[in-house]
């Protein structure tokens, strides 16, 4: 199984956001580990809910920062966040339907959570950090 990592390409330079991304990746990995070590639906749902809660907290923090700095692409960024939340809801439904974490579920976590997060941080979140840097200088 491939676990998520926070490499240098994902560092935005904003301490708060980078710290939250680190926590987000840790929770994603805990979800993946729970799928590997338990076939039980309850454990996977608990870990997915744990990830979902932190995602909501993190997205609110990002959006608040963007509002404070008058980030011009905030609406597009919010749409990305909504798409991610929808993907997590679909994963939840998949867990319930399949009565536990199947191979297909893990593949969807890789595609719709891990890969999405890499693209989002590397593109959207880095552009916010660059905007903050430009404004400060």
C-alpha positions as CSV (number, residue, x, y, z in Angstrom):
1,X,0.0,0.0,0.0
2,X,1.2,3.5,-0.8
3,X,1.0,6.0,2.0
4,X,0.8,9.7,1.7
5,X,3.9,11.9,2.4
6,X,4.4,15.6,2.8
7,X,7.5,16.2,0.6
8,X,9.1,19.6,-0.2
9,X,6.9,20.1,-3.3
10,X,3.9,20.3,-0.9
11,X,5.4,22.9,1.5
12,X,3.6,26.2,1.1
13,X,5.7,28.2,3.5
14,X,2.7,29.1,5.7
15,X,3.4,27.5,9.1
16,X,-0.3,27.1,10.0
17,X,-1.4,25.6,6.7
18,X,1.7,23.3,6.4
19,X,1.1,22.0,10.0
20,X,-2.5,21.3,9.1
21,X,-1.5,19.5,5.9
22,X,0.9,17.4,7.9
23,X,-2.0,16.4,10.3
24,X,-4.3,15.8,7.3
25,X,-1.7,13.4,5.7
26,X,-1.4,11.6,9.1
27,X,-5.1,11.1,9.2
28,X,-5.2,9.8,5.6
29,X,-2.5,7.3,6.5
30,X,-4.4,6.2,9.6
31,X,-7.4,5.5,7.3
32,X,-5.2,3.5,4.9
33,X,-3.6,1.6,7.8
34,X,-7.0,0.7,9.2
35,X,-8.0,-0.7,5.8
36,X,-4.9,-2.8,5.8
37,X,-5.2,-4.2,9.3
38,X,-8.9,-4.5,9.7
39,X,-11.6,-5.7,7.4
40,X,-14.2,-4.3,9.7
41,X,-16.6,-1.6,8.5
42,X,-16.8,0.2,11.8
43,X,-13.0,0.9,12.1
44,X,-12.8,2.2,8.5
45,X,-15.9,4.4,9.0
46,X,-14.5,5.8,12.3
47,X,-11.2,6.6,10.5
48,X,-13.0,8.2,7.5
49,X,-15.1,10.3,9.9
50,X,-11.9,11.3,11.8
51,X,-10.4,12.4,8.4
52,X,-13.6,14.2,7.4
53,X,-13.8,16.2,10.7
54,X,-10.2,17.4,10.3
55,X,-10.7,18.2,6.7
56,X,-13.7,20.5,7.6
57,X,-11.6,22.3,10.2
58,X,-8.7,22.7,7.8
59,X,-10.8,24.0,4.9
60,X,-12.4,26.5,7.2
61,X,-9.0,27.8,8.3
62,X,-7.8,28.0,4.7
63,X,-10.9,29.9,3.6
64,X,-10.7,32.2,6.5
65,X,-7.1,33.1,5.6
66,X,-8.1,33.6,2.0
67,X,-11.0,36.0,3.0
68,X,-8.6,37.9,5.3
69,X,-6.1,38.5,2.5
70,X,-8.7,39.2,-0.2
71,X,-7.5,36.2,-2.2
72,X,-8.9,36.7,-5.8
73,X,-9.4,33.0,-6.5
74,X,-11.3,32.1,-3.3
75,X,-14.5,30.9,-5.0
76,X,-12.6,28.4,-7.2
77,X,-10.7,27.2,-4.1
78,X,-14.0,26.7,-2.2
79,X,-15.3,24.7,-5.2
80,X,-12.3,22.4,-4.9
81,X,-13.0,21.9,-1.2
82,X,-16.6,21.1,-1.9
83,X,-15.6,18.5,-4.5
84,X,-13.3,16.9,-1.9
85,X,-16.1,16.7,0.7
86,X,-18.4,15.1,-1.9
87,X,-15.7,12.5,-2.7
88,X,-15.4,11.7,1.1
89,X,-19.2,11.3,1.3
90,X,-19.0,8.9,-1.6
91,X,-16.3,6.9,0.1
92,X,-18.5,6.7,3.2
93,X,-21.4,5.3,1.1
94,X,-19.0,2.8,-0.5
95,X,-17.9,1.6,2.9
96,X,-21.5,1.0,3.9
97,X,-22.5,-0.7,0.7
98,X,-19.5,-3.0,0.6
99,X,-19.7,-3.7,4.4
100,X,-16.0,-2.8,4.9
101,X,-12.9,-1.5,3.2
102,X,-12.5,-3.4,-0.1
103,X,-9.6,-3.2,-2.6
104,X,-11.8,-0.9,-4.7
105,X,-12.3,1.3,-1.7
106,X,-8.6,1.6,-1.1
107,X,-8.1,2.5,-4.8
108,X,-10.7,5.2,-4.5
109,X,-9.0,6.6,-1.4
110,X,-5.7,6.7,-3.3
111,X,-7.4,8.5,-6.3
112,X,-9.9,10.7,-4.6
113,X,-8.1,11.6,-1.4
114,X,-4.3,11.1,-1.8
115,X,-3.9,12.2,-5.4
116,X,-6.4,15.0,-5.0
117,X,-4.6,16.3,-2.0
118,X,-1.2,16.3,-3.8
119,X,-2.7,18.3,-6.7
120,X,-4.6,20.6,-4.5
121,X,-1.7,21.5,-2.2
122,X,0.8,21.7,-5.1
123,X,-1.5,24.0,-7.1
124,X,-4.2,25.8,-5.2
125,X,-2.6,26.0,-1.8
126,X,0.8,27.0,-3.1
127,X,-0.8,29.8,-5.1
128,X,-2.4,31.2,-2.0
129,X,0.9,31.0,-0.2
130,X,2.6,32.9,-3.1
131,X,-0.2,35.5,-3.0
132,X,0.4,36.0,0.8
133,X,4.1,36.3,0.1
134,X,3.6,38.9,-2.6
135,X,1.3,40.9,-0.4
136,X,3.7,40.9,2.5
137,X,6.6,42.1,0.3
